[in-house]
Amino acid sequence: MVKAIINGKEITVPEGTSILEATKQVNINIPTLCKHPDVEAGAGCGICVVRLANSGKMLRACSTTLEEGMNIVTHDPEIVKVRKHVLELILSNHPKDCLICARNNDCELQRLSADFGIREAYYPLIVGRKEHKFDDSTKTIVLEGSKCIQCGRCIKVCQRHQDVWALSFLGRGIDTVLSPAGEIDLNDSPCVKCGQCSNHCPVGAIVEYDETQKVWDALRDEEKYAVVQFAPAVRVSIGEAFGYEIGKNLTGKLTSALKKLGFKAVFDTNMGADMTIMEEGTEFVQRFTKKDDLPLITSCCPAWVDFLEKFHGDMIHNFSSCKSPHEIIGVLSKTYYAKKHNIDPKKIFMVSIMPCTAKKYEIHRSDEMFASGYQDIDVSLTTRELARMIKQSGIDFKNIEDEHADDVLGYYTGAGTIFGATGGVMEAALRTAYHLITKKELETVEFKAVRGLKGIKHAKIDIDGTEVKVAIAHGLANVDALLNEIKKIKAEGKPSPYDFIEVMACEGGCVGGGGQPYGVTDELRKKRAAGLYGDDKNSKLRCSHQSPAVQALYKEFIGEPLGKTAHKMFHNHYTKRKSYIK
């Protein structure tokens, strides 16, 4: 521990604590732009400067460790003046089109400029000699380099947390540009469309590819029968756009808002998650019983699927062939639902509301996404896009009454809702795998060993005397480390140390997805996940195989899990893609 003084107050903090972190103990807020709780300090922006008392020496609080006996001043007229000049310099190389920027009213640079009372451009606009590229080639995220403030947060997340290395800074000085290597299109880079770059960008340099107009057009089109589904994680994050506490479960209000927008039917992706468990759980039991092609790796996350095909194509045979939950609801909407309600499937316009940017890519990634005979999902929107639509519509979100999702594809169990948190897919699968193996029901359905935000989690689960070894990884750098460990062990002629692995590309799982409200931190991830686990705990049925809707669907339409119809509608294949060297 070290003792120091901050603004006249003596504090004691663990050795190695930064000045920025230490100031939180005395309730002092130091402004930052390049620093984010998820990433290590880079000291790039310079706005977090503080001063040693009785000295003119200034330090960057984010990257300077508090040392024994330091006497730190965090705010005085000189420091405020320096910080304001730093902001003015950043603005001298930044577009002034805030009104038409996707981050208007939700921009860290805009907020700080307002806090510091900047009302005019102190420095003239500097235009670099290097042209900044507008890149929407992925149709999932949009890169607008002219708005980049070179904080480096997106690069650190892409390279160190996701281990994808799709983004970098090229050039020097005013010629610096944010771009994939070689200034190629983002779609030609290793990018897996996870959107974590957009979720960590403080300004409008990287945002989701907006498709709300397509949905407004479909809602107005009398020839279309617009239906919608929403993912588990959306219900515990949408409220942040309307002043609710973080993690508040708003399933009823969200359903009501979607109906008021004009959708003719509202489905719940949680039901698709229950279907995924029936297929994936059965697939695991078959492999585990035969000890064949283990470990089985989950396939719900499209960014992870893209990562697997690009970086771990030699493990495709370990991948579950089951589609993600929203794709399952998509195909069912244009087959099962259309048949039961006598609706021409070609008129159905299916929209999915996801916490994810990669879902925009997934809906047309292969021919299997047209299993109904049509594109199973027509548009996928992020949580952020839906929040904008609700605000545009004038709906009083806080005061509308709760409504229920529509029958057939709206019923779900607790197992379906925990899909949105890391470890949730594994826990849901184990609940049903136990039943499939033992023909008995669990007395206690919680598997708490698979919960939490640790990057890689290991557990040994007892299924009626049989040990199942599982692992959970979230954040693609953690996934990479886990898979390389398995490959090394298997190369030595030893069996896989795991039977079943759950993977989520985004840290925290879907609650921290690339399409979720901005400002994600571990604290937010925990609260959003707690909202999902609370929904599970309050559910009457907590195992996917217990769902009467799932049972009816198999009896009336599908047959059995992994059967001929199920394979046609709910499964796909994977292709080893161009290899990338990281």
VOSEVO-374275 format. One record per residue (C-alpha): residue number from 0; residue in three letters; x, y, z. Coordinates in steps of 0.2 Angstrom, whole numbers. Layout:
REM VOSEVO-374275
NODE    n  res      u      v      w
NODE  NUM  ALA      X      Y      Z
...
This chain:
REM VOSEVO-374275
NODE    n  res      u      v      w
NODE    0  MET      0      0      0
NODE    1  VAL      6     18     -3
NODE    2  LYS      0     34      5
NODE    3  ALA     -2     50     -5
NODE    4  ILE    -12     66     -5
NODE    5  ILE    -25     71    -18
NODE    6  ASN    -32     89    -17
NODE    7  GLY    -27     90      1
NODE    8  LYS    -34     73      7
NODE    9  GLU    -23     59     12
NODE   10  ILE    -27     42      4
NODE   11  THR    -20     25      5
NODE   12  VAL    -21     14    -11
NODE   13  PRO    -13     -3    -17
NODE   14  GLU      4     -1    -25
NODE   15  GLY      3      1    -43
NODE   16  THR    -14     10    -43
NODE   17  SER    -15     24    -56
NODE   18  ILE    -18     42    -51
NODE   19  LEU    -35     41    -61
NODE   20  GLU    -41     26    -51
NODE   21  ALA    -35     33    -35
NODE   22  THR    -45     49    -37
NODE   23  LYS    -61     39    -37
NODE   24  GLN    -58     36    -19
NODE   25  VAL    -61     54    -15
NODE   26  ASN    -75     56    -27
NODE   27  ILE    -65     66    -40
NODE   28  ASN    -69     65    -59
NODE   29  ILE    -55     68    -70
NODE   30  PRO    -60     69    -89
NODE   31  THR    -53     56   -101
NODE   32  LEU    -55     52   -119
NODE   33  CYS    -43     38   -123
NODE   34  LYS    -45     29   -107
NODE   35  HIS    -59     16   -105
NODE   36  PRO    -61      4    -91
NODE   37  ASP    -59    -11   -103
NODE   38  VAL    -42     -6   -110
NODE   39  GLU    -25     -2   -103
NODE   40  ALA    -20     16   -103
NODE   41  GLY    -12     24   -118
NODE   42  ALA    -10     42   -113
NODE   43  GLY    -15     47   -130
NODE   44  CYS    -27     62   -128
NODE   45  GLY    -18     71   -114
NODE   46  ILE    -34     78   -106
NODE   47  CYS    -32     69    -90
NODE   48  VAL    -17     79    -84
NODE   49  VAL    -15     83    -66
NODE   50  ARG     -1     93    -57
NODE   51  LEU     11     89    -43
NODE   52  ALA      8    102    -29
NODE   53  ASN     21    116    -28
NODE   54  SER     27    111    -45
NODE   55  GLY     24    115    -63
NODE   56  LYS     26     97    -68
NODE   57  MET     10     89    -76
NODE   58  LEU      7     71    -77
NODE   59  ARG     -6     60    -86
NODE   60  ALA    -17     53    -73
NODE   61  CYS    -22     37    -83
NODE   62  SER     -4     31    -85
NODE   63  THR      5     37    -70
NODE   64  THR      6     26    -55
NODE   65  LEU      3     35    -38
NODE   66  GLU     18     34    -28
NODE   67  GLU     22     36     -9
NODE   68  GLY     21     54     -3
NODE   69  MET     15     61    -19
NODE   70  ASN      5     77    -18
NODE   71  ILE     -7     78    -32
NODE   72  VAL    -18     93    -38
NODE   73  THR    -32     87    -50
NODE   74  HIS    -41    104    -53
NODE   75  ASP    -35    122    -53
NODE   76  PRO    -36    136    -66
NODE   77  GLU    -20    131    -75
NODE   78  ILE    -26    113    -77
NODE   79  VAL    -43    118    -83
NODE   80  LYS    -35    129    -96
NODE   81  VAL    -23    115   -102
NODE   82  ARG    -37    103   -104
NODE   83  LYS    -48    115   -113
NODE   84  HIS    -33    118   -125
NODE   85  VAL    -32    100   -128
NODE   86  LEU    -50     99   -132
NODE   87  GLU    -48    113   -144
NODE   88  LEU    -33    105   -153
NODE   89  ILE    -43     89   -155
NODE   90  LEU    -58     99   -162
NODE   91  SER    -46    107   -175
NODE   92  ASN    -45     91   -184
NODE   93  HIS    -63     85   -181
NODE   94  PRO    -78     88   -192
NODE   95  LYS    -91    100   -185
NODE   96  ASP   -107     90   -192
NODE   97  CYS   -113     85   -175
NODE   98  LEU   -131     87   -179
NODE   99  ILE   -130     73   -193
NODE  100  CYS   -118     62   -183
NODE  101  ALA   -124     45   -177
NODE  102  ARG   -117     49   -160
NODE  103  ASN   -125     66   -158
NODE  104  ASN   -130     68   -139
NODE  105  ASP   -121     52   -135
NODE  106  CYS   -103     57   -139
NODE  107  GLU    -89     59   -126
NODE  108  LEU    -80     73   -136
NODE  109  GLN    -96     83   -138
NODE  110  ARG   -100     80   -119
NODE  111  LEU    -83     86   -114
NODE  112  SER    -84    101   -126
NODE  113  ALA   -100    106   -118
NODE  114  ASP    -93    104   -100
NODE  115  PHE    -78    115   -104
NODE  116  GLY    -89    128   -112
NODE  117  ILE    -82    128   -130
NODE  118  ARG    -93    138   -141
NODE  119  GLU    -81    143   -155
NODE  120  ALA    -67    135   -165
NODE  121  TYR    -52    143   -156
NODE  122  TYR    -40    135   -169
NODE  123  PRO    -45    134   -188
NODE  124  LEU    -50    117   -195
NODE  125  ILE    -34    107   -200
NODE  126  VAL    -36     95   -214
NODE  127  GLY    -23     81   -216
NODE  128  ARG    -15     78   -232
NODE  129  LYS    -21     60   -231
NODE  130  GLU    -39     57   -237
NODE  131  HIS    -50     48   -224
NODE  132  LYS    -60     34   -231
NODE  133  PHE    -78     31   -228
NODE  134  ASP    -80     12   -227
NODE  135  ASP    -97      3   -225
NODE  136  SER    -91    -12   -235
NODE  137  THR    -95    -25   -221
NODE  138  LYS   -113    -18   -220
NODE  139  THR   -112    -21   -202
NODE  140  ILE   -102     -7   -195
NODE  141  VAL    -97      9   -203
NODE  142  LEU    -79     17   -202
NODE  143  GLU    -78     36   -205
NODE  144  GLY    -60     40   -202
NODE  145  SER    -62     59   -203
NODE  146  LYS    -71     58   -186
NODE  147  CYS    -57     48   -178
NODE  148  ILE    -48     57   -163
NODE  149  GLN    -34     44   -162
NODE  150  CYS    -38     38   -145
NODE  151  GLY    -34     20   -150
NODE  152  ARG    -48     12   -140
NODE  153  CYS    -55      3   -155
NODE  154  ILE    -37     -4   -160
NODE  155  LYS    -33    -10   -142
NODE  156  VAL    -50    -19   -141
NODE  157  CYS    -48    -27   -159
NODE  158  GLN    -30    -32   -157
NODE  159  ARG    -28    -37   -139
NODE  160  HIS    -46    -41   -133
NODE  161  GLN    -52    -49   -149
NODE  162  ASP    -35    -54   -157
NODE  163  VAL    -42    -50   -174
NODE  164  TRP    -30    -36   -179
NODE  165  ALA    -42    -29   -192
NODE  166  LEU    -38    -11   -187
NODE  167  SER    -23      0   -185
NODE  168  PHE    -16     17   -187
NODE  169  LEU     -7     21   -203
NODE  170  GLY      4     36   -207
NODE  171  ARG     11     49   -195
NODE  172  GLY      6     66   -189
NODE  173  ILE     -9     74   -198
NODE  174  ASP     -8     60   -211
NODE  175  THR    -12     47   -198
NODE  176  VAL    -28     37   -203
NODE  177  LEU    -38     23   -195
NODE  178  SER    -39      9   -207
NODE  179  PRO    -35    -10   -210
NODE  180  ALA    -18    -14   -215
NODE  181  GLY    -14     -8   -232
NODE  182  GLU    -29      3   -232
NODE  183  ILE    -40    -11   -239
NODE  184  ASP    -59    -12   -236
NODE  185  LEU    -64    -18   -219
NODE  186  ASN    -73    -32   -227
NODE  187  ASP    -57    -38   -235
NODE  188  SER    -48    -38   -218
NODE  189  PRO    -49    -51   -204
NODE  190  CYS    -63    -41   -197
NODE  191  VAL    -77    -53   -189
NODE  192  LYS    -90    -39   -187
NODE  193  CYS    -91    -41   -168
NODE  194  GLY    -93    -22   -167
NODE  195  GLN    -83    -20   -151
NODE  196  CYS    -73     -6   -160
NODE  197  SER    -90      3   -161
NODE  198  ASN    -94      0   -143
NODE  199  HIS    -78      7   -137
NODE  200  CYS    -76     22   -149
NODE  201  PRO    -80     38   -140
NODE  202  VAL    -86     48   -155
NODE  203  GLY    -94     44   -172
NODE  204  ALA    -79     36   -181
NODE  205  ILE    -86     19   -180
NODE  206  VAL   -105     15   -178
NODE  207  GLU   -117      2   -183
NODE  208  TYR   -123      1   -201
NODE  209  ASP   -140      9   -199
NODE  210  GLU   -155     -1   -207
NODE  211  THR   -169      7   -198
NODE  212  GLN   -176     15   -214
NODE  213  LYS   -178     -2   -222
NODE  214  VAL   -189     -7   -207
NODE  215  TRP   -200      9   -208
NODE  216  ASP   -203      6   -226
NODE  217  ALA   -208    -12   -223
NODE  218  LEU   -220     -6   -209
NODE  219  ARG   -228      6   -221
NODE  220  ASP   -229     -7   -235
NODE  221  GLU   -247    -15   -235
NODE  222  GLU   -241    -29   -245
NODE  223  LYS   -229    -34   -231
NODE  224  TYR   -233    -43   -215
NODE  225  ALA   -220    -36   -204
NODE  226  VAL   -215    -47   -189
NODE  227  VAL   -201    -45   -176
NODE  228  GLN   -191    -54   -163
NODE  229  PHE   -180    -48   -149
NODE  230  ALA   -165    -56   -141
NODE  231  PRO   -162    -60   -122
NODE  232  ALA   -149    -47   -119
NODE  233  VAL   -160    -33   -127
NODE  234  ARG   -173    -33   -114
NODE  235  VAL   -161    -29   -100
NODE  236  SER   -152    -15   -110
NODE  237  ILE   -165     -6   -120
NODE  238  GLY   -171      3   -104
NODE  239  GLU   -154     12   -103
NODE  240  ALA   -160     23   -118
NODE  241  PHE   -175     29   -108
NODE  242  GLY   -168     32    -90
NODE  243  TYR   -171     15    -82
NODE  244  GLU   -159      7    -70
NODE  245  ILE   -146     -4    -79
NODE  246  GLY   -151    -22    -80
NODE  247  LYS   -170    -19    -78
NODE  248  ASN   -179    -33    -87
NODE  249  LEU   -192    -24    -99
NODE  250  THR   -199    -39   -109
NODE  251  GLY   -217    -33   -107
NODE  252  LYS   -214    -14   -112
NODE  253  LEU   -202    -19   -126
NODE  254  THR   -216    -31   -133
NODE  255  SER   -228    -17   -131
NODE  256  ALA   -217     -4   -140
NODE  257  LEU   -214    -16   -155
NODE  258  LYS   -233    -18   -157
NODE  259  LYS   -236      0   -156
NODE  260  LEU   -222      3   -170
NODE  261  GLY   -234     -7   -181
NODE  262  PHE   -227    -25   -181
NODE  263  LYS   -241    -38   -184
NODE  264  ALA   -233    -51   -172
NODE  265  VAL   -220    -50   -159
NODE  266  PHE   -209    -66   -156
NODE  267  ASP   -196    -69   -143
NODE  268  THR   -179    -75   -148
NODE  269  ASN   -178    -84   -131
NODE  270  MET   -190    -97   -138
NODE  271  GLY   -177   -100   -152
NODE  272  ALA   -164   -102   -139
NODE  273  ASP   -174   -116   -131
NODE  274  MET   -175   -124   -149
NODE  275  THR   -156   -122   -150
NODE  276  ILE   -154   -131   -134
NODE  277  MET   -164   -146   -140
NODE  278  GLU   -154   -147   -156
NODE  279  GLU   -137   -143   -148
NODE  280  GLY   -140   -153   -132
NODE  281  THR   -145   -168   -142
NODE  282  GLU   -129   -166   -153
NODE  283  PHE   -118   -165   -137
NODE  284  VAL   -126   -181   -130
NODE  285  GLN   -123   -191   -146
NODE  286  ARG   -105   -185   -147
NODE  287  PHE   -102   -187   -128
NODE  288  THR   -110   -205   -128
NODE  289  LYS    -99   -210   -142
NODE  290  LYS    -84   -200   -137
NODE  291  ASP    -83   -194   -154
NODE  292  ASP    -76   -177   -161
NODE  293  LEU    -75   -169   -144
NODE  294  PRO    -75   -156   -138
NODE  295  LEU    -92   -149   -145
NODE  296  ILE    -91   -130   -147
NODE  297  THR   -107   -119   -147
NODE  298  SER   -112   -110   -163
NODE  299  CYS   -124    -96   -157
NODE  300  CYS   -112    -81   -160
NODE  301  PRO   -109    -76   -178
NODE  302  ALA    -93    -66   -175
NODE  303  TRP    -86    -82   -167
NODE  304  VAL    -92    -92   -182
NODE  305  ASP    -83    -80   -193
NODE  306  PHE    -67    -80   -182
NODE  307  LEU    -67    -99   -182
NODE  308  GLU    -68   -100   -201
NODE  309  LYS    -54    -88   -203
NODE  310  PHE    -42    -93   -189
NODE  311  HIS    -47   -110   -184
NODE  312  GLY    -53   -119   -199
NODE  313  ASP    -45   -135   -193
NODE  314  MET    -58   -136   -179
NODE  315  ILE    -73   -135   -190
NODE  316  HIS    -77   -153   -186
NODE  317  ASN    -79   -149   -168
NODE  318  PHE    -92   -135   -171
NODE  319  SER   -110   -138   -167
NODE  320  SER   -120   -137   -184
NODE  321  CYS   -135   -129   -175
NODE  322  LYS   -140   -111   -181
NODE  323  SER   -141    -97   -169
NODE  324  PRO   -158    -94   -160
NODE  325  HIS   -163    -79   -170
NODE  326  GLU   -161    -89   -186
NODE  327  ILE   -172   -103   -180
NODE  328  ILE   -186    -90   -176
NODE  329  GLY   -183    -83   -193
NODE  330  VAL   -186    -99   -202
NODE  331  LEU   -200   -104   -191
NODE  332  SER   -209    -87   -194
NODE  333  LYS   -210    -91   -213
NODE  334  THR   -214   -109   -211
NODE  335  TYR   -223   -115   -195
NODE  336  TYR   -230    -98   -190
NODE  337  ALA   -236    -94   -208
NODE  338  LYS   -244   -111   -210
NODE  339  LYS   -253   -110   -194
NODE  340  HIS   -260    -93   -198
NODE  341  ASN   -263    -95   -216
NODE  342  ILE   -251    -81   -221
NODE  343  ASP   -241    -81   -238
NODE  344  PRO   -223    -83   -232
NODE  345  LYS   -216    -72   -246
NODE  346  LYS   -226    -58   -238
NODE  347  ILE   -218    -60   -221
NODE  348  PHE   -205    -47   -217
NODE  349  MET   -195    -54   -202
NODE  350  VAL   -185    -41   -192
NODE  351  SER   -173    -47   -177
NODE  352  ILE   -168    -35   -164
NODE  353  MET   -151    -40   -158
NODE  354  PRO   -137    -34   -146
NODE  355  CYS   -125    -38   -160
NODE  356  THR   -118    -30   -176
NODE  357  ALA   -112    -47   -183
NODE  358  LYS   -130    -53   -184
NODE  359  LYS   -132    -41   -199
NODE  360  TYR   -119    -52   -208
NODE  361  GLU   -126    -68   -202
NODE  362  ILE   -143    -67   -210
NODE  363  HIS   -135    -69   -227
NODE  364  ARG   -119    -78   -223
NODE  365  SER   -124    -94   -232
NODE  366  ASP   -138   -103   -242
NODE  367  GLU   -144   -111   -225
NODE  368  MET   -150    -94   -220
NODE  369  PHE   -164    -96   -234
NODE  370  ALA   -171   -112   -227
NODE  371  SER   -189   -107   -228
NODE  372  GLY   -187   -104   -247
NODE  373  TYR   -184    -85   -243
NODE  374  GLN   -172    -75   -233
NODE  375  ASP   -177    -81   -216
NODE  376  ILE   -173    -64   -208
NODE  377  ASP   -174    -49   -219
NODE  378  VAL   -166    -36   -207
NODE  379  SER   -157    -37   -191
NODE  380  LEU   -156    -21   -180
NODE  381  THR   -146    -17   -165
NODE  382  THR   -152    -12   -148
NODE  383  ARG   -146      6   -152
NODE  384  GLU   -156      6   -169
NODE  385  LEU   -172      1   -160
NODE  386  ALA   -170     14   -147
NODE  387  ARG   -169     27   -160
NODE  388  MET   -185     20   -169
NODE  389  ILE   -195     21   -152
NODE  390  LYS   -190     39   -149
NODE  391  GLN   -194     43   -167
NODE  392  SER   -211     36   -165
NODE  393  GLY   -216     46   -150
NODE  394  ILE   -220     31   -140
NODE  395  ASP   -219     35   -121
NODE  396  PHE   -209     20   -117
NODE  397  LYS   -209     22    -98
NODE  398  ASN   -228     23    -97
NODE  399  ILE   -234     11   -109
NODE  400  GLU   -242     -5   -102
NODE  401  ASP   -234    -22   -103
NODE  402  GLU   -239    -34   -116
NODE  403  HIS   -236    -52   -120
NODE  404  ALA   -227    -59   -135
NODE  405  ASP   -238    -68   -148
NODE  406  ASP   -242    -87   -146
NODE  407  VAL   -232   -100   -155
NODE  408  LEU   -216    -92   -156
NODE  409  GLY   -217    -81   -140
NODE  410  TYR   -216    -93   -126
NODE  411  TYR   -199    -97   -117
NODE  412  THR   -191   -105   -102
NODE  413  GLY   -178    -98    -90
NODE  414  ALA   -165   -108    -99
NODE  415  GLY   -169    -97   -115
NODE  416  THR   -166    -81   -107
NODE  417  ILE   -149    -84    -99
NODE  418  PHE   -142    -86   -117
NODE  419  GLY   -138    -67   -116
NODE  420  ALA   -124    -69   -103
NODE  421  THR   -108    -78   -104
NODE  422  GLY   -110    -96    -98
NODE  423  GLY   -128    -95   -101
NODE  424  VAL   -128   -106   -116
NODE  425  MET   -118   -119   -107
NODE  426  GLU   -129   -119    -92
NODE  427  ALA   -145   -121   -102
NODE  428  ALA   -137   -135   -112
NODE  429  LEU   -132   -144    -96
NODE  430  ARG   -150   -143    -89
NODE  431  THR   -157   -152   -104
NODE  432  ALA   -142   -164   -107
NODE  433  TYR   -144   -170    -89
NODE  434  HIS   -162   -175    -94
NODE  435  LEU   -157   -182   -111
NODE  436  ILE   -144   -193   -103
NODE  437  THR   -153   -198    -86
NODE  438  LYS   -171   -196    -91
NODE  439  LYS   -173   -187    -75
NODE  440  GLU   -175   -169    -70
NODE  441  LEU   -163   -159    -60
NODE  442  GLU   -167   -154    -42
NODE  443  THR   -156   -139    -43
NODE  444  VAL   -154   -131    -61
NODE  445  GLU   -141   -118    -57
NODE  446  PHE   -123   -122    -63
NODE  447  LYS   -115   -107    -54
NODE  448  ALA    -98   -113    -59
NODE  449  VAL   -100   -107    -77
NODE  450  ARG   -106    -90    -72
NODE  451  GLY    -96    -74    -70
NODE  452  LEU    -84    -63    -80
NODE  453  LYS    -68    -73    -79
NODE  454  GLY    -61    -74    -97
NODE  455  ILE    -59    -93    -97
NODE  456  LYS    -69   -103    -85
NODE  457  HIS    -67   -122    -82
NODE  458  ALA    -79   -134    -73
NODE  459  LYS    -82   -152    -70
NODE  460  ILE   -100   -156    -70
NODE  461  ASP   -107   -172    -62
NODE  462  ILE   -122   -179    -72
NODE  463  ASP   -128   -194    -62
NODE  464  GLY   -111   -201    -59
NODE  465  THR   -104   -196    -76
NODE  466  GLU    -91   -182    -76
NODE  467  VAL    -93   -169    -90
NODE  468  LYS    -78   -157    -92
NODE  469  VAL    -83   -140    -99
NODE  470  ALA    -75   -123   -103
NODE  471  ILE    -82   -106   -106
NODE  472  ALA    -73    -92   -115
NODE  473  HIS    -78    -75   -120
NODE  474  GLY    -68    -62   -129
NODE  475  LEU    -59    -69   -144
NODE  476  ALA    -42    -67   -137
NODE  477  ASN    -47    -79   -123
NODE  478  VAL    -55    -91   -136
NODE  479  ASP    -39    -91   -146
NODE  480  ALA    -29    -95   -130
NODE  481  LEU    -41   -109   -126
NODE  482  LEU    -41   -117   -143
NODE  483  ASN    -23   -116   -145
NODE  484  GLU    -21   -125   -128
NODE  485  ILE    -33   -139   -134
NODE  486  LYS    -23   -141   -150
NODE  487  LYS     -7   -142   -141
NODE  488  ILE    -13   -156   -130
NODE  489  LYS    -21   -166   -144
NODE  490  ALA     -5   -164   -154
NODE  491  GLU      4   -174   -140
NODE  492  GLY     -8   -188   -143
NODE  493  LYS    -19   -184   -128
NODE  494  PRO    -38   -183   -128
NODE  495  SER    -46   -166   -127
NODE  496  PRO    -47   -159   -109
NODE  497  TYR    -64   -153   -112
NODE  498  ASP    -80   -161   -118
NODE  499  PHE    -91   -146   -121
NODE  500  ILE    -86   -128   -124
NODE  501  GLU    -96   -112   -125
NODE  502  VAL    -89    -97   -134
NODE  503  MET    -95    -79   -136
NODE  504  ALA    -85    -66   -146
NODE  505  CYS    -90    -51   -134
NODE  506  GLU    -84    -50   -117
NODE  507  GLY    -98    -54   -105
NODE  508  GLY   -108    -62   -119
NODE  509  CYS   -122    -54   -128
NODE  510  VAL   -125    -42   -113
NODE  511  GLY   -109    -33   -119
NODE  512  GLY   -113    -35   -138
NODE  513  GLY   -106    -23   -151
NODE  514  GLY   -124    -17   -154
NODE  515  GLN   -128    -13   -136
NODE  516  PRO   -130      5   -128
NODE  517  TYR   -113     14   -127
NODE  518  GLY   -103     15   -112
NODE  519  VAL   -101     -4   -108
NODE  520  THR    -90     -9    -93
NODE  521  ASP    -89    -24    -82
NODE  522  GLU   -101    -16    -70
NODE  523  LEU   -114    -14    -84
NODE  524  ARG   -111    -32    -90
NODE  525  LYS   -114    -39    -72
NODE  526  LYS   -130    -29    -70
NODE  527  ARG   -137    -34    -87
NODE  528  ALA   -133    -52    -84
NODE  529  ALA   -141    -51    -66
NODE  530  GLY   -157    -45    -75
NODE  531  LEU   -157    -61    -86
NODE  532  TYR   -153    -73    -71
NODE  533  GLY   -167    -64    -62
NODE  534  ASP   -179    -68    -76
NODE  535  ASP   -173    -86    -76
NODE  536  LYS   -176    -88    -57
NODE  537  ASN   -193    -81    -58
NODE  538  SER   -198    -92    -73
NODE  539  LYS   -210   -107    -69
NODE  540  LEU   -201   -118    -81
NODE  541  ARG   -182   -117    -82
NODE  542  CYS   -177   -131    -94
NODE  543  SER   -179   -130   -113
NODE  544  HIS   -186   -148   -115
NODE  545  GLN   -200   -143   -102
NODE  546  SER   -207   -130   -114
NODE  547  PRO   -225   -135   -120
NODE  548  ALA   -222   -123   -135
NODE  549  VAL   -206   -133   -140
NODE  550  GLN   -214   -150   -137
NODE  551  ALA   -229   -145   -148
NODE  552  LEU   -217   -138   -162
NODE  553  TYR   -208   -155   -163
NODE  554  LYS   -224   -165   -162
NODE  555  GLU   -233   -155   -175
NODE  556  PHE   -220   -149   -187
NODE  557  ILE   -202   -154   -184
NODE  558  GLY   -202   -172   -179
NODE  559  GLU   -187   -175   -168
NODE  560  PRO   -171   -166   -164
NODE  561  LEU   -157   -169   -177
NODE  562  GLY   -170   -177   -188
NODE  563  LYS   -172   -174   -207
NODE  564  THR   -183   -158   -205
NODE  565  ALA   -173   -152   -191
NODE  566  HIS   -157   -153   -201
NODE  567  LYS   -165   -144   -215
NODE  568  MET   -171   -130   -205
NODE  569  PHE   -160   -128   -190
NODE  570  HIS   -143   -133   -195
NODE  571  ASN   -129   -127   -207
NODE  572  HIS   -111   -130   -212
NODE  573  TYR    -95   -120   -211
NODE  574  THR    -81   -116   -223
NODE  575  LYS    -63   -114   -220
NODE  576  ARG    -60    -96   -226
NODE  577  LYS    -44    -86   -231
NODE  578  SER    -31    -88   -218
NODE  579  TYR    -24    -73   -209
NODE  580  ILE     -8    -71   -200
NODE  581  LYS    -10    -61   -184
